[in-house]
Amino acid sequence: MNKKLYFGSNLKMYKSIKATIDYLQRLIENTKDISRDEIELFIIPSYTSLESATKNVDRNYVKLGAQNMCWEEEGQFTGEISPVMLDELGINLVMIGHSERRHVFGETDVEENLKVKAALNHNFTALLCIGETEDEKRYGISDEVLRTQLKVGLHGVALSQVGNIWIAYEPVWSIGVNGTPATADYAEKMHKVIKECLVEIFGEKALEIPVLYGGSVNPNNAKDLIVQPSIDGLFVGRAAWQAEKFDQLIREAKDTVDNQK
C-alpha cells in the first residue's frame, strides 16, 4: 500500500469570504471520490473567511487551517488572534513560520517555537514552515539553516505531541510570483536533511512526521517532486487557487505515485 499523500494550499491575502467558500465547495466536489485514507487535503484561508468556511464546508473532506497565531491565550496584543479564538472555530491546524511571516514581518525562530508549543498545547496540528534564503543557499549553509529552524522551532516539544507536527519545506527563493522551483533532486536532498534532524530531535517516532515540499509547485514539476522518497506531500501556491486545476494536479501526482513500482 502506498503512503498517504498530503496536498494543501495557503490562500494568503487572496479570495473574499464568498470566493473562499465557492472554491472550497468546488474543490471538495471535485476530489471527494478520492479516498481520504489515501490523501490528506488541507486549505489555509484568510482569518475573515475561517468562520464561514467551518460552517459551510464538509470537514470530512478538507482540513481548515489558520495562517498564523499568537502564542498567548489573551492579553494586550492588538491585531493578534489567540489559540482560544481559533479553537472556538473548531479549525484543525495552524501554519507557523511561513517565510512571509519571517521575512516580511520579522518573526524569529524563538517566536515560532512559542507558537508551535501553543498550537500543540491546544491540540491543533502545527504546520511549521522552514526554508533558506537565496543568499544562505549561495553561502552553502542551507543544511545549517534548516537544522537551526527545526531545533529552535521544535525546542521543548514533548514526544507525545509528535503526531500533531507537520513540516513544510519552502525555500524562500522558490516562493511567490518570481520564485524559481527547486529541482526534484535538490528538494529530496533537503528533505533528507530535515528528516535526519527530526530523528535527532525525536528519535524514530519522527518518521511519522510528514514533510511537504512547497515553492512554485506546478503541474509540470508536481509529478517529479511527489515521487521523491523523502517528500510526503505538496504545499501548492497559486497553481492550487482554481479548484479544477488543483484537482487535476492532485490526481496526476497521485497517479504517478500509484504507478510507481
Phi, psi and chi 1 to 4 in degrees:
 res  aa     phi    psi   chi1   chi2   chi3   chi4
   1 MET       -  136.0 -178.0  177.9  170.8      -
   2 ASN   -73.4  153.8  -73.3  -47.2      -      -
   3 LYS   -68.7  156.2   66.5 -178.6 -179.8 -178.5
   4 LYS   -66.8  137.9 -170.6  171.6 -165.5  175.8
   5 LEU  -106.8  141.4  -58.5  174.4      -      -
   6 TYR  -108.5  131.3  -67.3   72.9      -      -
   7 PHE  -134.7  128.6  -64.5   96.4      -      -
   8 GLY  -156.2  171.8      -      -      -      -
   9 SER  -150.0  146.2 -173.5      -      -      -
  10 ASN  -103.7  119.1  159.6   31.3      -      -
  11 LEU   -81.0   -2.7  -58.0 -174.9      -      -
  12 LYS    51.5 -140.7  -57.5 -167.1  178.4 -175.7
  13 MET  -101.1   54.6 -157.0  172.2   70.3      -
  14 TYR  -126.1  159.4  -65.8   98.9      -      -
  15 LYS    72.3  124.1  -66.9 -168.7 -173.1  -66.3
  16 SER   -71.6  175.5   64.3      -      -      -
  17 ILE   -58.5  -49.2  -64.3  171.2      -      -
  18 LYS   -61.2  -44.0 -177.8  177.6 -177.8  -57.7
  19 ALA   -65.8  -35.6      -      -      -      -
  20 THR   -65.7  -45.9  -61.0      -      -      -
  21 ILE   -63.7  -44.1  -56.7  -52.1      -      -
  22 ASP   -59.8  -45.0  178.9   61.8      -      -
  23 TYR   -60.6  -47.9  165.0   76.6      -      -
  24 LEU   -64.4  -42.5  -74.0  165.4      -      -
  25 GLN   -65.4  -40.0  -70.2  175.9  -17.4      -
  26 ARG   -67.5  -39.5  -70.8  163.3   75.1   99.9
  27 LEU   -63.2  -42.5 -175.4   61.2      -      -
  28 ILE   -64.6  -46.6  -71.3  170.9      -      -
  29 GLU   -58.5  -40.9 -170.3   59.3   35.8      -
  30 ASN   -71.4  -32.0  -71.6  -15.2      -      -
  31 THR  -107.5   -2.4   61.5      -      -      -
  32 LYS   -69.1  -13.1   69.3 -179.2 -175.8 -178.5
  33 ASP   -77.2  -12.5   61.5  -55.3      -      -
  34 ILE   -86.0  124.1  -53.9  172.7      -      -
  35 SER   -59.7  132.8  168.0      -      -      -
  36 ARG   -75.8   -1.6  -71.8  -31.1 -168.8 -120.6
  37 ASP   -76.0  -21.2  -67.7  -28.4      -      -
  38 GLU   -99.2  -30.4  -62.7  179.0   22.0      -
  39 ILE  -131.0  151.5   69.3  164.5      -      -
  40 GLU  -114.0  118.5 -173.1   79.5   74.5      -
  41 LEU  -110.4  129.0 -177.6   60.3      -      -
  42 PHE  -141.5  145.4   66.0   97.2      -      -
  43 ILE  -132.3  140.2  -61.7  -65.3      -      -
  44 ILE  -120.0   94.4  -53.4  176.8      -      -
  45 PRO   -86.6 -176.2   13.2   -1.2      -      -
  46 SER   -70.4  158.8   65.6      -      -      -
  47 TYR   -54.6  -43.7  -81.4  133.0      -      -
  48 THR   -66.4  -20.3   54.8      -      -      -
  49 SER   -91.9  -12.9  -56.7      -      -      -
  50 LEU   -62.4  -47.2  -86.0  176.4      -      -
  51 GLU   -63.1  -46.2 -175.6  175.1   14.6      -
  52 SER   -62.0  -38.8  -63.9      -      -      -
  53 ALA   -63.3  -43.2      -      -      -      -
  54 THR   -65.4  -26.5   58.1      -      -      -
  55 LYS   -89.3  -18.4  -69.5  176.9  177.1  174.1
  56 ASN  -118.6    7.8  -69.8  -74.9      -      -
  57 VAL  -128.9  137.6  168.8      -      -      -
  58 ASP   -76.3  109.1 -171.9  -22.0      -      -
  59 ARG   -75.2   -7.4  -49.7  -74.1  -73.9  -69.7
  60 ASN   -68.2  -18.8  -67.9  -48.9      -      -
  61 TYR  -107.4  -20.8  -68.2  104.1      -      -
  62 VAL  -148.2  135.3   63.4      -      -      -
  63 LYS   -84.7  143.5  -76.1 -171.8 -174.5  -63.7
  64 LEU  -113.6  138.9  -66.2  174.6      -      -
  65 GLY  -131.1  164.3      -      -      -      -
  66 ALA  -100.8  150.4      -      -      -      -
  67 GLN   -80.9  -12.1  -64.9 -179.2    9.4      -
  68 ASN  -170.9  169.1 -173.5   25.8      -      -
  69 MET  -165.8  141.0 -175.8 -169.0   74.2      -
  70 CYS   -74.3  153.3 -175.4      -      -      -
  71 TRP   -86.0  -11.4   56.4   83.5      -      -
  72 GLU   -96.0  148.7  -66.4  -73.6   -5.1      -
  73 GLU   -75.3  -31.1  -67.5 -169.8   -8.8      -
  74 GLU  -161.5  170.6   61.7 -180.0   21.9      -
  75 GLY   140.0 -168.5      -      -      -      -
  76 GLN   -88.5   75.3  -60.8  172.9   72.8      -
  77 PHE  -131.4   71.2  -60.7   97.0      -      -
  78 THR   -55.3  131.5  -59.8      -      -      -
  79 GLY    87.2   -4.0      -      -      -      -
  80 GLU   -96.9  163.2  -70.5  -66.9  -53.1      -
  81 ILE  -122.3  130.0  -55.4  -71.4      -      -
  82 SER   -93.7  161.3   81.5      -      -      -
  83 PRO   -60.1  -32.4   11.6  -22.5      -      -
  84 VAL   -63.7  -41.7  174.7      -      -      -
  85 MET   -64.0  -42.0  -65.9  168.3  179.6      -
  86 LEU   -69.4  -35.3  -67.0  177.0      -      -
  87 ASP   -62.8  -35.7 -163.7   30.5      -      -
  88 GLU   -58.8  -33.2  -86.7 -171.4  -52.7      -
  89 LEU   -78.7  -16.6  -64.7  178.5      -      -
  90 GLY    73.7   31.2      -      -      -      -
  91 ILE   -77.9  167.1   64.1  155.7      -      -
  92 ASN   -97.0  -36.2  -54.8  100.6      -      -
  93 LEU  -144.4  162.6   69.4  127.6      -      -
  94 VAL  -129.9  128.0  177.4      -      -      -
  95 MET   -84.9  134.4  177.4  170.8   61.8      -
  96 ILE  -131.7  132.9  -64.5  161.4      -      -
  97 GLY    79.6   24.0      -      -      -      -
  98 HIS   -54.8  147.7 -172.8  -83.2      -      -
  99 SER   -59.0  -29.3   83.8      -      -      -
 100 GLU   -70.4  -33.7  -71.5  158.0   10.3      -
 101 ARG   -67.0  -39.7  -62.6  -57.0  -45.3  174.4
 102 ARG   -72.1  -47.7  -67.2  175.9 -174.8  -92.2
 103 HIS   -97.1  -25.4  -62.2  -72.6      -      -
 104 VAL   -90.6  -39.2  178.5      -      -      -
 105 PHE  -107.1    2.0  -62.6  100.9      -      -
 106 GLY    73.7   24.4      -      -      -      -
 107 GLU   -70.6  145.1  -67.5 -176.7    7.4      -
 108 THR  -104.5  166.1   65.8      -      -      -
 109 ASP   -58.3  -36.3  -70.7  -27.2      -      -
 110 VAL   -65.9  -41.7  171.5      -      -      -
 111 GLU   -64.7  -40.3  -73.1  172.5  -38.9      -
 112 GLU   -61.5  -37.5  -47.8  -50.9    4.1      -
 113 ASN   -62.2  -43.8  177.6 -122.8      -      -
 114 LEU   -60.1  -40.0  -67.5  170.9      -      -
 115 LYS   -70.0  -41.8  -66.4 -178.5 -178.0 -170.2
 116 VAL   -57.8  -48.7  166.0      -      -      -
 117 LYS   -65.3  -38.9  -71.5 -170.1  -74.3 -168.0
 118 ALA   -64.7  -42.8      -      -      -      -
 119 ALA   -61.4  -47.0      -      -      -      -
 120 LEU   -66.1  -37.9  -66.5  171.9      -      -
 121 ASN   -68.7  -18.6  -70.3  -21.1      -      -
 122 HIS  -103.6   16.7  -75.8   83.2      -      -
 123 ASN    65.4   25.1  -62.2  -47.5      -      -
 124 PHE   -84.8  157.1  -62.6  117.1      -      -
 125 THR   -76.5  128.4  -65.9      -      -      -
 126 ALA   -97.8  114.9      -      -      -      -
 127 LEU   -98.3   98.1  172.8   59.7      -      -
 128 LEU   -89.4  121.9  176.7   62.5      -      -
 129 CYS   -96.3  134.2  -59.3      -      -      -
 130 ILE  -135.6  160.6   61.9  172.6      -      -
 131 GLY   169.1  151.5      -      -      -      -
 132 GLU   -96.9  154.4   80.3  -80.1   16.1      -
 133 THR   -82.0  172.5   64.9      -      -      -
 134 GLU   -63.3  -40.7 -168.0  164.6   12.8      -
 135 ASP   -63.7  -43.5  -79.5  -14.4      -      -
 136 GLU   -62.7  -37.4  -70.7  162.9  -16.3      -
 137 LYS   -65.1  -42.5  178.9  172.7 -178.3  -87.7
 138 ARG   -65.2  -35.4 -175.0  160.1   46.0   84.8
 139 TYR   -78.3   -4.3  -68.0  136.2      -      -
 140 GLY    75.6   27.0      -      -      -      -
 141 ILE  -115.2   22.3   57.4  170.3      -      -
 142 SER   -56.1  -46.2  -61.9      -      -      -
 143 ASP   -58.3  -46.9  -66.1   15.4      -      -
 144 GLU   -63.8  -39.6  -68.3   90.4  -27.2      -
 145 VAL   -63.3  -47.0  169.5      -      -      -
 146 LEU   -63.7  -42.6  -61.6 -176.5      -      -
 147 ARG   -64.5  -38.8  -71.6  171.4   57.5   82.0
 148 THR   -65.1  -46.0  -61.2      -      -      -
 149 GLN   -61.4  -36.9  -70.0  175.3  -11.8      -
 150 LEU   -72.2  -47.9  -72.7  168.8      -      -
 151 LYS   -68.4  -35.5  -69.4 -153.8  165.5 -172.1
 152 VAL   -78.4  -46.0  179.2      -      -      -
 153 GLY   -60.9  -30.5      -      -      -      -
 154 LEU  -107.6   11.5  -62.5  172.1      -      -
 155 HIS   -61.3  131.3 -178.5   72.7      -      -
 156 GLY    80.5    4.4      -      -      -      -
 157 VAL   -77.4  134.2  170.1      -      -      -
 158 ALA   -75.6  147.8      -      -      -      -
 159 LEU   -57.3  -33.4 -166.2   60.0      -      -
 160 SER   -67.0  -14.0   60.4      -      -      -
 161 GLN   -98.3   -0.3  -63.7  176.2  -48.6      -
 162 VAL   -58.4  -32.7  164.6      -      -      -
 163 GLY   -63.9  -13.8      -      -      -      -
 164 ASN  -108.6   18.4  -78.4  -22.8      -      -
 165 ILE  -107.8  130.7  -62.6  169.4      -      -
 166 TRP  -121.5  149.7  -63.8   -0.9      -      -
 167 ILE  -120.6  136.5  -56.7  -64.1      -      -
 168 ALA  -117.3  120.5      -      -      -      -
 169 TYR   -92.4  114.5  168.3   56.3      -      -
 170 GLU  -130.2   93.8  -63.8 -168.7  -61.8      -
 171 PRO   -57.0  129.1   11.2  -18.6      -      -
 172 VAL   -59.0  -34.3  179.9      -      -      -
 173 TRP   -73.0   -7.3   43.4  -88.8      -      -
 174 SER  -106.7   -2.2   73.5      -      -      -
 175 ILE   -94.6  148.6  -62.0  172.6      -      -
 176 GLY    92.1 -176.1      -      -      -      -
 177 VAL   -58.1  -40.2 -179.5      -      -      -
 178 ASN  -100.4   15.4  -60.3  -46.1      -      -
 179 GLY   -69.3  149.4      -      -      -      -
 180 THR  -108.1  118.6  -52.9      -      -      -
 181 PRO   -60.4  141.4  -16.2   26.8      -      -
 182 ALA   -70.4  148.4      -      -      -      -
 183 THR   -68.4  157.9   64.2      -      -      -
 184 ALA   -60.5  -38.0      -      -      -      -
 185 ASP   -64.6  -43.9  -72.9  -14.0      -      -
 186 TYR   -65.5  -44.1 -175.4   83.8      -      -
 187 ALA   -60.3  -43.7      -      -      -      -
 188 GLU   -62.3  -42.4  167.7   63.8   13.4      -
 189 LYS   -59.6  -44.2 -179.8 -176.3  165.6 -160.0
 190 MET   -70.0  -37.0  -67.4  -61.5  105.3      -
 191 HIS   -64.5  -34.2  -84.6 -117.3      -      -
 192 LYS   -64.3  -44.0  -86.5 -173.7  178.5  172.8
 193 VAL   -58.0  -45.2  170.1      -      -      -
 194 ILE   -61.9  -47.3  -69.1  164.9      -      -
 195 LYS   -66.6  -37.5  -66.6 -155.2  166.5 -160.8
 196 GLU   -63.8  -40.9  -73.4  166.5    4.1      -
 197 CYS   -66.7  -40.4 -175.2      -      -      -
 198 LEU   -61.5  -37.9  -70.0  170.9      -      -
 199 VAL   -66.7  -37.7  169.7      -      -      -
 200 GLU   -59.5  -37.7  -74.1  177.1   27.9      -
 201 ILE   -77.5  -46.5  -60.8  169.0      -      -
 202 PHE  -115.8   -3.1  -64.1  115.0      -      -
 203 GLY    77.6 -162.7      -      -      -      -
 204 GLU   -62.2  -24.1  -68.8  -58.6  -58.0      -
 205 LYS   -60.9  -22.8 -167.7  161.7  177.1   62.1
 206 ALA   -63.1  -20.7      -      -      -      -
 207 LEU   -65.6  -14.1  -61.6  174.2      -      -
 208 GLU   -79.9  -15.1  -60.9  171.9   15.0      -
 209 ILE   -77.8  119.7  -60.4  173.8      -      -
 210 PRO   -72.4  136.5   22.5  -27.1      -      -
 211 VAL  -117.8  118.4 -177.0      -      -      -
 212 LEU  -105.2  147.8  -72.6   58.6      -      -
 213 TYR   -99.1  133.3  173.9   77.3      -      -
 214 GLY  -136.2  143.6      -      -      -      -
 215 GLY   141.4   90.7      -      -      -      -
 216 SER    55.9   39.4  -63.5      -      -      -
 217 VAL   -69.1  134.4  176.4      -      -      -
 218 ASN  -147.3  172.4   60.1   61.9      -      -
 219 PRO   -59.7  -22.6  -24.3   34.2      -      -
 220 ASN   -80.4  -29.6  -63.0  -38.5      -      -
 221 ASN  -111.2   -9.7   63.1   12.4      -      -
 222 ALA   -58.1  -41.4      -      -      -      -
 223 LYS   -68.6  -37.4  -70.0  175.8  -80.0 -166.3
 224 ASP   -68.9  -35.0  -70.9  -23.8      -      -
 225 LEU   -73.7  -45.0  -71.6  162.1      -      -
 226 ILE   -67.7  -21.6 -161.1   64.3      -      -
 227 VAL   -87.8   -3.3  -64.8      -      -      -
 228 GLN   -67.0  136.6  -60.2  -56.1  -45.5      -
 229 PRO   -58.4  -30.7  -16.2   22.2      -      -
 230 SER   -99.4    2.3  -54.3      -      -      -
 231 ILE  -101.4  118.5  -65.1  180.0      -      -
 232 ASP   -97.7   -8.4  -58.9  -50.5      -      -
 233 GLY   178.8  179.0      -      -      -      -
 234 LEU  -126.4  129.0  -59.8  174.8      -      -
 235 PHE  -103.6  101.1 -162.7   20.7      -      -
 236 VAL   -99.0  138.6 -172.7      -      -      -
 237 GLY   -90.3 -125.6      -      -      -      -
 238 ARG   -62.8  -20.5   60.9 -166.0   61.5 -111.3
 239 ALA   -66.9  -12.0      -      -      -      -
 240 ALA  -102.4   -3.2      -      -      -      -
 241 TRP   -82.7   -1.2  -64.8  -13.9      -      -
 242 GLN  -113.5  124.8  -68.1 -180.0   39.4      -
 243 ALA   -55.4  -43.3      -      -      -      -
 244 GLU   -65.7  -38.8  -69.1   72.6   18.6      -
 245 LYS   -71.3  -37.1  -70.7 -172.5  175.7  177.5
 246 PHE   -66.9  -41.9 -165.5   19.2      -      -
 247 ASP   -56.2  -45.4  171.4   48.5      -      -
 248 GLN   -65.2  -42.5 -173.8  176.2   -5.9      -
 249 LEU   -61.4  -44.0 -174.4  152.0      -      -
 250 ILE   -60.1  -47.2  -70.2  167.5      -      -
 251 ARG   -64.7  -42.4  -71.8  177.2 -171.0  -81.9
 252 GLU   -67.2  -39.7  -70.6  179.4   -1.5      -
 253 ALA   -65.5  -45.6      -      -      -      -
 254 LYS   -64.0  -42.8 -176.9  177.9  176.2  -59.8
 255 ASP   -61.3  -38.6  -73.9  -12.7      -      -
 256 THR   -61.9  -43.3  -55.9      -      -      -
 257 VAL   -67.0  -43.6  171.2      -      -      -
 258 ASP   -62.0  -33.0  -70.5  -14.6      -      -
 259 ASN   -87.4   -5.0  -67.7  -29.8      -      -
 260 GLN   -84.1  122.3 -168.7 -175.1   45.8      -
 261 LYS  -108.7      -  -59.0  -60.9  179.9 -171.8
